[in-house]
Amino acid sequence: MSDVLVQSLQITALGMGLVFGAIIVLWLMMIFLTAISADKKERTSTLPEPAPAMEIDFKAQAAAIAVAMALADQEACEAHALPTPPTAIVSAWQLGMRTRLLAQKGNFRRR
């Protein structure tokens, strides 16, 4: 009987070792691939930076366009309130709980 237990523990240890070994190999591969594909620092270019006023104008234009699109989308949307469901709809959980309570009180008839 102890041989069976020892063999089952060995199989379990081998399986867990393979799983954790595979996880570690994948983790090391991810580190290696991110190290290879990482963007290297680019050399500084000699081009002058754009004026800050131009960036503010582009940001203001982008904000105005976003607001206009949001307003147009809101007007086009035909949202309406959902009607409340009738009270006759009972979930399966509620039905099971009510049936159990009725059975406990003795008012339950079995067919």
C-alpha positions as CSV (number, residue, x, y, z in Angstrom):
1,M,0.0,0.0,0.0
2,S,2.9,2.4,0.8
3,D,4.3,1.8,-2.7
4,V,1.1,3.1,-4.3
5,L,1.2,6.2,-2.1
6,V,4.9,6.8,-2.9
7,Q,4.3,6.4,-6.6
8,S,1.3,8.7,-6.5
9,L,3.3,11.4,-4.7
10,Q,6.1,11.0,-7.2
11,I,3.7,11.4,-10.1
12,T,2.1,14.5,-8.4
13,A,5.5,16.1,-7.8
14,L,6.6,15.4,-11.4
15,G,3.4,16.9,-12.8
16,M,3.6,20.0,-10.5
17,G,7.3,20.4,-11.4
18,L,6.5,20.3,-15.1
19,V,3.8,22.9,-14.7
20,F,5.9,25.3,-12.7
21,G,8.9,24.7,-14.9
22,A,6.8,25.6,-18.0
23,I,5.6,28.8,-16.2
24,I,9.2,29.8,-15.4
25,V,10.3,29.1,-19.0
26,L,7.4,31.3,-20.3
27,W,8.3,34.0,-17.8
28,L,11.9,34.0,-18.9
29,M,10.9,34.1,-22.6
30,M,8.7,37.1,-21.9
31,I,11.6,39.0,-20.2
32,F,13.9,38.1,-23.1
33,L,11.4,39.2,-25.8
34,T,10.6,42.5,-24.0
35,A,14.4,43.2,-23.6
36,I,14.9,42.6,-27.3
37,S,11.9,44.5,-28.6
38,A,12.2,47.5,-26.2
39,D,12.5,50.8,-27.9
40,K,16.0,52.1,-27.7
41,K,16.4,55.7,-26.8
42,E,16.5,57.7,-30.0
43,R,19.2,60.2,-30.6
44,T,18.1,63.7,-30.1
45,S,17.2,65.3,-33.4
46,T,18.3,68.8,-34.5
47,L,14.8,69.9,-35.4
48,P,13.4,72.7,-33.3
49,E,10.4,71.9,-31.1
50,P,7.0,73.3,-32.1
51,A,5.8,76.4,-30.5
52,P,3.5,75.8,-27.4
53,A,0.8,78.1,-28.9
54,M,0.3,75.6,-31.8
55,E,-0.1,72.7,-29.3
56,I,-2.8,74.6,-27.4
57,D,-4.6,75.4,-30.6
58,F,-4.6,71.7,-31.6
59,K,-5.8,70.7,-28.2
60,A,-8.6,73.3,-28.2
61,Q,-9.7,72.1,-31.7
62,A,-9.6,68.5,-30.6
63,A,-11.7,69.3,-27.6
64,A,-14.2,71.3,-29.6
65,I,-14.6,68.4,-32.1
66,A,-15.0,65.9,-29.3
67,V,-17.7,68.0,-27.7
68,A,-19.5,68.5,-31.0
69,M,-19.5,64.8,-31.7
70,A,-20.7,63.9,-28.2
71,L,-23.6,66.4,-28.6
72,A,-24.5,65.0,-32.0
73,D,-24.4,61.5,-30.6
74,Q,-26.6,62.5,-27.7
75,E,-29.2,64.0,-30.0
76,A,-29.2,61.0,-32.3
77,C,-29.6,58.6,-29.4
78,E,-33.2,57.5,-28.8
79,A,-32.8,56.4,-25.2
80,H,-36.0,55.7,-23.3
81,A,-36.7,54.3,-19.9
82,L,-37.2,50.6,-19.7
83,P,-40.6,49.5,-18.5
84,T,-40.8,47.7,-15.2
85,P,-41.4,44.0,-15.6
86,P,-44.7,42.6,-14.3
87,T,-44.5,41.3,-10.7
88,A,-45.5,37.8,-11.9
89,I,-41.9,37.1,-13.0
90,V,-40.1,35.2,-10.3
91,S,-36.6,33.9,-10.5
92,A,-35.8,30.2,-10.0
93,W,-34.0,31.1,-6.7
94,Q,-37.1,32.9,-5.4
95,L,-39.4,30.1,-6.4
96,G,-37.2,27.5,-4.7
97,M,-37.0,29.6,-1.5
98,R,-40.8,30.1,-1.4
99,T,-41.4,26.4,-2.0
100,R,-39.1,25.5,0.8
101,L,-40.8,27.9,3.2
102,L,-44.2,26.6,2.3
103,A,-43.0,23.0,2.8
104,Q,-41.6,24.0,6.2
105,K,-45.0,25.5,7.2
106,G,-46.9,22.4,6.1
107,N,-48.9,24.1,3.4
108,F,-47.2,22.3,0.6
109,R,-49.0,19.6,-1.4
110,R,-47.0,17.0,-3.2
111,R,-48.5,15.6,-6.4
